[in-house]
Amino acid sequence: MLGHPEFYGLLIPIKDRPRQKPGFYTEKDKIMKIIKNIKDERHKIVAMMQYDSGRRSHEIIGISRANISKDSEGDMLFYTIAKGSKEDYFYVSKETEKRLAEFLIVNTKKYPFIRSKSKDLITAIDTNTRYYRNNIYKAAAEAGMQGFRTHDFRRNFIQDAYMRMRKLYFEQKVDVDPILAVQKLVGHSRSETTRGYLKEIKIDMKAAIRGLRG
């Protein structure tokens, strides 16, 4: 093509895709500060559930009462439709479970995290997810973390879960690949996707070998 300007007009212009903003990987106390700043109790609980499970915001906001059950030990079990229309489930911490149970006593709606009255469920989930995200942005800004996004709850969970599973693996307390374990926890269909969240993790090679081989 070079040296043939008569063909330039036939080229299809390509728009550069903007680079994604780097994610926030931060300490628990800073994330707790963001959650504390959230004024809406409904959104505060959604954020706690995101932090505990690493689930996407719309997966939690779209949960109905019918999607909440209890396992054989009496702990809350949440069923959701993950990306790719896959059915999946997750748990949350005891603290979040207690707060949610109290919230559900007061809020008796079929979809407790949806406030709008749209008859179309998809539209309602999308609208309420935007409301939630805006509240997270405000709470994060008040905590001095401008740029923090709801997906950063997921990023932090994946990193924390991986580090925990890797430690257990090296200590030979579990025999499952840490990547595959985290992939299952967050509902990724491909392990490559999970790995993409771990690029910023620095591996202590000495600790890894000593923990694995002694």
C-alpha positions in Angstrom: 0.0 0.0 0.0 2.9 2.3 0.7 3.7 4.4 -2.4 0.2 4.0 -3.8 -1.8 7.1 -2.6 -4.6 6.2 -5.1 -5.6 3.4 -2.7 -5.7 5.6 0.5 -9.3 6.5 0.1 -10.3 2.9 0.2 -8.8 2.3 3.7 -11.3 2.0 6.6 -10.4 4.3 9.4 -9.9 2.5 12.7 -10.7 4.3 16.0 -8.3 3.7 18.8 -10.0 2.2 21.8 -9.3 4.2 24.9 -7.1 2.4 27.4 -8.9 1.1 30.4 -8.2 2.8 33.7 -6.0 0.8 36.0 -7.9 -1.0 38.7 -7.7 -0.3 42.4 -6.0 -3.0 44.4 -6.1 -1.7 48.0 -6.2 -2.7 51.7 -9.3 -3.8 53.4 -9.5 -0.8 55.7 -9.7 1.6 52.7 -12.5 -0.5 51.1 -14.4 -0.6 54.4 -14.1 3.2 54.5 -15.8 3.4 51.1 -18.6 1.1 52.2 -19.1 3.1 55.4 -19.6 6.2 53.4 -22.5 4.8 51.4 -25.7 6.4 52.6 -28.3 4.1 51.1 -28.6 0.9 53.2 -29.6 -1.1 50.1 -26.5 -0.1 48.3 -24.3 -0.6 51.4 -25.4 -4.2 51.5 -24.8 -4.7 47.8 -21.2 -3.4 48.2 -20.6 -5.7 51.2 -21.8 -8.6 49.1 -19.6 -7.6 46.3 -16.6 -7.3 48.6 -17.3 -10.7 50.1 -18.0 -12.6 46.9 -16.3 -10.8 44.1 -19.6 -10.9 42.1 -20.5 -8.3 39.5 -22.8 -5.5 40.7 -25.7 -6.4 38.4 -25.6 -10.1 39.4 -26.3 -9.1 43.0 -28.8 -6.3 42.3 -30.8 -8.7 40.2 -31.2 -11.3 43.0 -34.8 -12.1 44.0 -36.0 -13.6 47.2 -36.5 -16.8 45.3 -32.7 -16.8 44.6 -31.8 -16.8 48.3 -31.9 -20.1 50.2 -29.9 -21.9 53.0 -27.5 -24.7 52.7 -27.4 -27.8 55.0 -25.6 -25.9 57.7 -28.1 -23.0 57.7 -25.9 -20.5 55.9 -27.4 -18.2 53.2 -26.8 -19.4 49.6 -27.3 -17.0 46.7 -28.1 -18.2 43.2 -27.5 -15.9 40.3 -27.2 -15.7 36.5 -23.6 -15.0 35.8 -22.0 -13.7 32.6 -22.9 -15.9 29.6 -26.3 -16.7 31.1 -24.8 -19.3 33.4 -26.5 -20.3 36.6 -24.1 -20.0 39.6 -24.1 -19.6 43.3 -22.1 -17.8 46.0 -21.8 -17.1 49.7 -21.1 -14.0 51.8 -19.5 -13.4 55.2 -21.4 -13.9 58.5 -21.5 -10.2 59.1 -23.0 -9.4 55.7 -25.4 -12.3 56.1 -26.7 -10.9 59.4 -27.1 -7.4 58.0 -28.9 -8.7 54.9 -31.3 -10.8 57.0 -32.2 -7.7 59.0 -32.7 -5.7 55.8 -35.0 -8.4 54.3 -37.3 -8.2 57.3 -38.0 -4.6 56.6 -37.8 -4.8 52.8 -40.4 -7.4 51.6 -40.1 -6.8 47.9 -39.6 -9.7 45.5 -36.4 -8.0 44.3 -35.0 -6.4 47.4 -32.2 -4.4 45.7 -34.4 -2.9 43.0 -36.2 0.3 43.7 -37.6 1.4 40.3 -41.0 0.3 39.2 -40.1 -0.7 35.6 -42.1 -3.7 34.4 -39.1 -4.9 32.4 -36.7 -6.6 34.8 -33.6 -6.2 32.6 -34.2 -2.4 32.4 -34.9 -2.2 36.1 -31.6 -4.1 36.9 -29.7 -1.8 34.5 -31.2 1.4 36.0 -30.6 0.4 39.6 -27.1 -0.7 38.8 -26.3 2.8 37.5 -27.8 4.3 40.7 -25.6 2.0 42.7 -22.5 2.8 40.8 -23.0 6.5 41.2 -23.3 6.1 44.9 -20.1 4.1 45.0 -18.3 6.8 43.0 -19.5 9.4 45.6 -18.5 7.3 48.6 -15.1 6.5 47.1 -14.5 10.2 46.4 -15.3 11.0 50.0 -12.8 8.4 51.1 -10.1 10.0 48.9 -10.2 7.2 46.3 -11.4 9.0 43.2 -11.7 6.6 40.3 -12.7 3.6 42.4 -15.3 1.6 40.5 -17.7 -1.2 41.5 -15.7 -3.7 39.5 -12.7 -2.9 41.8 -14.5 -4.9 44.5 -14.2 -7.9 42.1 -10.5 -7.1 41.4 -9.7 -7.0 45.0 -11.6 -10.2 45.8 -9.8 -12.1 43.0 -6.4 -11.0 44.2 -7.1 -11.7 47.8 -8.7 -15.1 47.0 -5.8 -16.1 44.8 -3.2 -15.1 47.4 -5.1 -17.2 50.0 -5.6 -20.2 47.8 -1.9 -20.1 46.7 -0.8 -20.1 50.3 -2.9 -23.1 51.1 -1.7 -24.8 48.0 2.0 -24.3 48.9 1.3 -25.5 52.4 -0.3 -28.6 50.8 -3.6 -28.0 52.6 -5.5 -28.1 49.3 -4.6 -29.8 46.1 -6.6 -27.7 43.6 -4.8 -25.2 41.3 -5.3 -21.7 42.9 -6.2 -20.2 39.5 -8.9 -22.8 38.9 -10.3 -22.3 42.5 -10.6 -18.6 42.0 -12.1 -19.1 38.6 -14.8 -21.1 40.2 -15.4 -18.6 43.0 -16.0 -15.7 40.7 -17.8 -17.5 37.8 -15.3 -17.0 35.0 -15.7 -19.4 32.1 -12.0 -19.3 31.2 -9.0 -19.4 33.4 -7.3 -16.8 31.1 -9.8 -14.3 32.3 -9.0 -14.9 35.9 -5.2 -14.6 35.1 -5.9 -11.2 33.6 -6.8 -9.9 37.1 -3.5 -11.1 38.6 -1.0 -9.3 36.4 0.0 -6.9 39.2 0.8 -9.7 41.7 4.5 -10.1 42.4 5.5 -13.6 43.3 8.0 -14.2 46.1 9.9 -17.0 44.4 11.9 -18.0 47.5 8.7 -18.3 49.7 6.9 -20.2 46.9 9.7 -22.8 46.5 10.3 -23.2 50.3 6.6 -23.4 50.9 6.2 -26.0 48.2 9.3 -28.1 48.7 10.6 -27.1 52.1 
